[in-house]
Amino acid sequence: MKFYENELKALKRSGRYRSRELYDTHIKDFASNDYLGLAHNKELHRQACQILENLPYNSSKASLLVNGYHHIHKEFEDALCVLNGFEAGVVLGSGFNANIALIETLVRKGDTLFMDELYHASGVLASHIGEKDVVFFKHNDMDALELLLKNSSAKRKIVAVEGIYSMDGDIVDKRVFEICDKHNALLIVDEAHSSGVVGKKLMGVFDHYKISIQPNHIKMGTLGKAYGSFGAYILASEHIVEYLINRAKPVIYATSLSLYDTLLAHQALRYMQNNLEVLQNEIALRKKIIRRELELDIDGLIVPILIDDNKKVIEMKNELYNEGFAVGGIRQPTVAKAIIRLIARLGQSAQELELVCRKIRKFR
């Protein structure tokens, strides 16, 4: 018996049906979040494997609190803290888990969570765990946020924004730091799509805006995007990290991040810092190409192209794929209106980016 047959049929009728697609290494990749192309860097892989080869174990084996916290984790956390200016950090299994850890744990009875309406689904899911007071504010509207904070009588005010938004590709307004500091609000910044892409040291929006780190600032970043690995990290004050370690379920009840993924991400971090000028020049070049070919200004490397037709988006995506180019065809509920999501990643050449942009122009 097919228990969800009607629901699946409805998804197909609306053009919202999804399926897994095996990755084809012959396709030019303009769909993944591997922003710097480091997932293809075999030297980083060899470096990580060489270190792992000299360890007496292959796996982290347990949770961070039960014999699963290794010097590999601590060295990476320390390096992230130094480069980002935070007191303490903790690594986790994924960005999804990191958002669950932050929002499910930090928002307590009497607190209010103020979340950008376009915040990632993992954070939205976490906001529904337990009886939380949650207020969504208009995307990147700092006047609306300030008014909400000013009129709030919550015990703790917690604000959640993204550094660069995963679908719209726009950068968070700098005023969010000033506003949260002024109203003594905790500020969570999800840097999944900005870390490794913007900033003098490519560390994200704190770096980009030259923010002096304060006790109310919290940064979350992922390792499966610009870092070409897998996992996530949270950076904050010693006090907040101590609290998360004691209360966050994805920290307490999950096996700690794999040693290989941690080592690979650490090698990627070193690579970024040793090649800053080259990487920044390549990022700038791709922004120029997008401006010239598609007449769009982008803050990071995400290029959202509005189509507003679910079926047409899939047709475009499939036609481009048949011509050798992978792009994202994003539909509801991920976005309000269907888009082609192009990633101007460094893993493909500038010439290939120009070519796919010209092909996309034919559809517009």
Stockholm file with secondary structure:
# STOCKHOLM 1.0

chainA/1-364         MKFYENELKALKRSGRYRSRELYDTHIKDFASNDYLGLAHNKELHRQACQILENLPYNSSKASLLVNGYHHIHKEFEDALCVLNGFEAGVVLGSGFNANIALIETLVRKGDTLFMDELYHASGVLASHIGEKDVVFFKHNDMDALELLLKNSSAKRKIVAVEGIYSMDGDIVDKRVFEICDKHNALLIVDEAHSSGVVGKKLMGVFDHYKISIQPNHIKMGTLGKAYGSFGAYILASEHIVEYLINRAKPVIYATSLSLYDTLLAHQALRYMQNNLEVLQNEIALRKKIIRRELELDIDGLIVPILIDDNKKVIEMKNELYNEGFAVGGIRQPTVAKAIIRLIARLGQSAQELELVCRKIRKFR
#=GR chainA/1-364 SS CCTTHHHHHHHHHTTCCCCCCCCCTTSEECSSSCTTSGGGCHHHHHHHHHHHHTSSCSSCCSBTTTTCCCHHHHHHHHHHHHHHTCSEEEEESCHHHHHHHHHHHHCCTTCEEEEETTCCHHHHHHHTSSSCEEEEECTTCHHHHHHHHHHCCCSSEEEEEESBCTTTCCBCCTHHHHHHHHTTCEEEEECTTTTTTSSTTSCCHHHHTTCCCCTTEEEEEESSSTTSSCCEEEEECHHHHHHHHHHCHHHHSSBCCCHHHHHHHHHHHHHHHHTHHHHHHHHHHHHHHHHHHHCCCCSSSEEEEECCCHHHHHHHHHHHHHTTEECEEECTTTSSSCEEEEECCTTSCHHHHHHHHHHHHTTC
#=GC SS_cons         CCTTHHHHHHHHHTTCCCCCCCCCTTSEECSSSCTTSGGGCHHHHHHHHHHHHTSSCSSCCSBTTTTCCCHHHHHHHHHHHHHHTCSEEEEESCHHHHHHHHHHHHCCTTCEEEEETTCCHHHHHHHTSSSCEEEEECTTCHHHHHHHHHHCCCSSEEEEEESBCTTTCCBCCTHHHHHHHHTTCEEEEECTTTTTTSSTTSCCHHHHTTCCCCTTEEEEEESSSTTSSCCEEEEECHHHHHHHHHHCHHHHSSBCCCHHHHHHHHHHHHHHHHTHHHHHHHHHHHHHHHHHHHCCCCSSSEEEEECCCHHHHHHHHHHHHHTTEECEEECTTTSSSCEEEEECCTTSCHHHHHHHHHHHHTTC
//
